[in-house]
Amino acid sequence: MAKRRQFKVVPKFSDFNLLVAELCAIDLWNGINFENGKKREISDEELLSDFASKFYKLVKNSSSKNLIAEVLIRRLIRAAKIKALFRSKNPLDFKRGIRCIAKNTVKFYKNRSQTTNFETQAILELGEHFVKPIKNPTRNGNFRVALASRILFFAIPNMQFFNFSNILAEKMLFQKRPQASIYFFNESLKKGLKNNIGLNKMKLPPPSFMKPALYKKIYKTKWWQRRVLDLALLLYFKVFNARNELKKKASQILLRKTKK
């Protein structure tokens, strides 16, 4: 009988690796590509501000017309480099997905204390609603797990959402079907967040334009620590690479700390 393959766990990162990841996160927060230093279409601060402000307004008033718009979701897709979604045989259904956020996700969020594994369940429900219902869906094409996880990561920063990606799940030897691997992915990153205590020292960068009340609310969460962990994993598995300038800066910062 063949042995079941072992999943790869989130490692305990060195101070250097966490610092490089945080410098990458700071770049993204400011709308800079951490690989080449070029300007990005949209910053993490913009994504977080737009998604979270609209979602919390829906929570306060579910009949609000201030919905998370398709244009914002498309900008997120480009920023997250998951444009392959458009090439799937099962087409995206933006209207259906947006309706799900306004109705199902908001209701789900309000009753979250009654739900086991809230984050995973919310991702699966939203991921399914971003696909047009068809008679014979492909095995992997009837969910948009990567898209749903990213939307909820930015829309509900006070909950433990992580940015799922098929590449990262594959590197960690999870199941090939995203709707199956998301369970293991979330649990693994939650443990990784807890084990990498160096993340606790890291703080959300100051805002450029985010409203003070929203910033204060997010600052109290571990959204920033989850963002840094996400990037540390992507760098560790060589999905992306930080430019040399950031690595050099991280080395200099650590050297100054050791001399104090």
N, C-alpha and C positions, 0 to 999 in steps of 0.2 A: 504494500500500500504506500502510495507516494506521500511524503511528508508535506504538511501544510506549510506554505512559505511564511516566514516571519515578516511582519510589517516593520518598517524602519521607524524608530521613535524620533521625536524632536530632541536633538542633542543639547547638552549644557554648553552654551556658547562661551567662548573666552571674552574677556573685557574688550579686546580689540575687535572681534567679530561683531559684537553688539554695538560698539561705537560706530563702526563703519556702516552698519545697518541703520543706525539712527541718523547719521549724516545723509544717507540716501533718503530717509524718510523726510528729513528737513528740506532737502531739494524738492521732493514731490509736494510738500506742503506749500512751498514757494513757487510751484509751477515750473520746476527745472528737471530735465531728464538727467538722472544721476549717472547714466552711462557715458553721455557725451557733453553734458553741460549746456545743452541747447534748451530753448524755451519750449514748454509744452502747451498744448491747446488749452488745458484747464488744470488748475492746481487742486491738490487734495483739500485745501481749505475751502475752495469754491464748491467742490463736490459735497463736502461734509456740511457746509452751511446751507446749500440749496436743498439737499435731500432731507437733512434732519429738520430744518425749519418747516418744510412743507409737511413732513410726516407728523410732527408734533401738533401742527395746526389741525390736521385731520383727526388726531386723537382727541383734541379739545372739541372739535365740531366735525362730526363725520359727514355732514352734508356740505362741507366747505367746497367751493369750486376751485380752490387753490391746490390742484392735484400735481403730483410729480409728473412732469410732462415728458412726452416721447423724445423731444429734442435733448433734454437733459440725460436721458437714458442712453441715447445714441452717443453723446459726448463721453459718457462713462465707458461705453463699449470700446470706443477708440482709445481712450486713455489707458484702459486695462489690457489693451491689445488682444481682445477676444472677438475680433471681426469675423473669425471663422464661423461664428453663429449664423451669419448671413448665407453661408454656403451649404447649410444643412438642407436635406431633402424635406425636413419638417420645418416649415417657415415660422419665423417669429410672429407673435400676435401681440403687438404693443398695447392695443386697446384693452384686450382681455387681461393682460398682466397689470396694467394700471388700475383697472377696475378691481382686481384682486387686492392690490395694496390698499385702496380706499375702503374696501368693505371687509374682506376676509382678514387681511394682515392687521388692520387696526383693531378689529374685534378680537382677534387672536392675542394681540398685545395687551389689550385691556384685561383679558382673562389668563394672562401668562402664568400667574401663580398656581393655576389649576392644571397646568400642562407640564408633563414630564418631557425633558429634552426639547424645550421650547424652540431653541434656535434651529435645530435640525428639522423639526416639523414645519417651521415657518418657511425655511428654504425650499423644502420639497413641495409644499403647497404653491408657493409663488413660482417656483421653477416650472411646475406643470402648467400653470396658467399663462406662461409666456410662449406657449406652443399652440399653434392652430390645431384643433381636434381633427384628426383624420382617421379613416377606417383602419388602415394598416400601418401604424407607426413603426419606425425602425427601432431596433432594440435599445439603442442609446439616444435616440432623437426625440423622445417624448418628454424630456425634462430639460430645463435650462438652469442647471445647478450653479454653474460658475457665475452666470448673470445675476441670479437671485441672491446669491451670497454677497456679491459686491453691492447690490442695491441696498440690502439690509444692513451691511457693514456701515455704510454711510448714512442710512436713514434712521437707524436705531442704535446710536453709539453707546447707550447705557446697557445694552445686552451683549453677550459674548459671541458675536459673530466674527468669523474669520474669512479671508478671501480664498475661496476654493478655486483651484485650477486643475485641469486634467493632467497637465504636465507634472505638477507637484505631487498629485495623487499617484501618478505612475512611478515617479522617483521613489516614493515612500512604499511602493509595492502594495497599494490598496487595490480593490477590485476595479476592473476597467469601466464598469458602469458607474457614472457619477452618482446616480440615485442610491447606489449601494455603498459606495466608498465614503459618502459625506458623513455617515455615522462615525466611522473610524477616524476620519480626518478631523472632525470637530473634537472628538475625545482626546486625540493625540495632541492637538494644539492647546487644548485647555490644560493638559498636564505639562506641556512645554512652557506655558505661560507661568505656571506655578513654580516649576523647577528652576527657571532662569531668573533668580532673584535680582540679578543686576538690572533687570527691566524696571524694577520698582523705583529706581533712582531717576528715571527719565521722565521728563515733564513735557506736556503739550506746548509747542512753541507759541509765542504771543501772536494774536490775530492781526491781520492787516485791515480787514473790513467786517469780519464776523461780528454780529451784534453781541454786546457784553453779556446779556442774560443767557444766550445760547452757549457762548464760549464758557461761561462759568459752570453751566450744567455739564458740558462735555469734559471740562477740565477735571471734574471729580470722578470721572469714569476711568477705565483702563483702555480706552480707545487707542491712545497713542502707543501704549505698550504692545497692544495687539498688532498695530501697524508695523512697529519695529520688528517684532517677532516674525511676522509674515515676510518681511524683506530679508531678515537674517536667514530664513529657510531657503528663499529663492537664490540667495548668494551662495549658500552652503552647497546646494545641489547644482550650482552653476547654470541655473535657468537664465540669470542675468549676471552682469559683472559691473561692479562699481568702478568708476574711472580712477586712475592712479592718484589724482589730486586728493580725492577723499580718503584713500588709504594712507597717503602721506600725512594728511591732516590728523587722522586718527592716531597715528604713531606719535606725532608731535604732542598731542593733547595728553596721551598716556605718559609720555616721557616727562612732561612738566609736572604731572601728578606725582610721579615717583621721586622727583627731586624736592618736593615740598616736605 
